[in-house]
Structures are given as C-alpha cells and as structure tokens.
Amino acid sequence: MTDRPLSPADRSLLDAAERGGLDAVRAALAAGASVEARDDEGRTPLLRAAFADRVAVARLLVEAGADVNAQDPQLNSPWLVTGITGSVPMLHALLPGGPDLTRRNRYGGVSVIPAAERGHVAYVRAVLTETAIDVDHVNDLGWTALLEAVQLGDGGPAHREIVDILLAHGADPLLPDADGTTARTHAERRGFPEIAAALLAAEGRTLNP
C-alpha cells in the first residue's frame, strides 16, 4: 500500500528508519525521499522507527516534519505504538510532533490502555504526567486503562504499581466494563487482594470526597 510509487530514495528511507541508520536516513532525505512514504504494509518511516524503537531516527524524522499520527491499515500510528512498546524515550521523541492524544487504535483505545495492560510502568507514569491523555478513556471493548491493568494484567508488582499510578492521576475506580463489572470486582475474582484493597480505598475516596 503506497500513496504513490516508491522511489529508490523512499525505499532507502523506509529501510534505514527501521535499521536505525541515521546517516542513511539523512542521505535518503537529501535524495528526495518523502518523509511520509509508505511501504507495502502502509507504514511510514516514522512508524517503522517507532516499532523498532529507533529513537534517534524518530527525532530526526519528526524534525523533518514526519506525522506522528499517521496510521497504517491496522490503525497503528507512531504515537500509538509507544503504548505497545512502552518506550519512554520514543514518547519524548514524538511529543514535539504534536501527537493526537485522542487518536484511537483498532480496539478504540488510546496509548495508555495497552501500556497499562502490558505492565509498562514508566510509560504509564510518563504519559499521564507529561500529557493530557484521558485516563478514563473507554475503548470499543468497554475497558479503561484501569480495567485492562486488572482484567488483563497478572496482578504482580508492575500491574499493582500501574493501578496506583492510574488512581493517583484520577482514574475512576467505579467505572464498570461493558458487563457492568468494576475493576475491584475483577481484582477480587482474579485473586489480587492488594489491588482489590487499593481499589476499595479509591472507591471510598470517590464516594466520600
């Protein structure tokens, strides 16, 4: 999938972005490569760099005007990919490009949701501290970041910390999933007593501010 036929310079840029070759990226751009060229899977150079966590290349591409929100047919964008990889350096590299914090992935989620599910503690803390992302965004499955951290997490230290971070940044513990089940109920059912206790305390604060 391409918007136009790829030139040799475009192909060089796409490959170099994924490999992390700064000199090759600069050379391809100087040769006229489009910063928004797309490979056969509809991925831009910046998206390929984001998947490969090529931070220096990403900075260069953002400076060259690459779109941090450009999505492939799977609805992955460079910014959304940071929630999958959990890369805080990539988050910082992309912020100057003006990420659309409301842009949704194929599940209808924003970047903090997959990060919470996957246990990316540092990323969850950074994206909530450094951006205005909606901590209570509900995806197409009816799940928030808090619900995914409990329902799809393993209850271990990383997910316990993520629950604490989400709550500290205002996540609503009373928001239920599509079946009407709250995060605390999921925690109790899954045998996560520490998470359940944290959620119970948060519910109390929410009901009795």
Secondary structure, DSSP 8 states (H G I E B T S, - for coil): --SS---HHHHHHHHHHHHT-HHHHHHHHHTT--TT---TTS--HHHHHHHHT-HHHHHHHHHTT--TT---TT---HHHHHHHH--HHHHHHHGGG---TT---TTS--THHHHHHHT-HHHHHHHHHHS---TT---TTS--HHHHHHHTS-SSHHHHHHHHHHHHTT--TT---TTS--HHHHHHHHT-HHHHHHHHHHHHHHH--
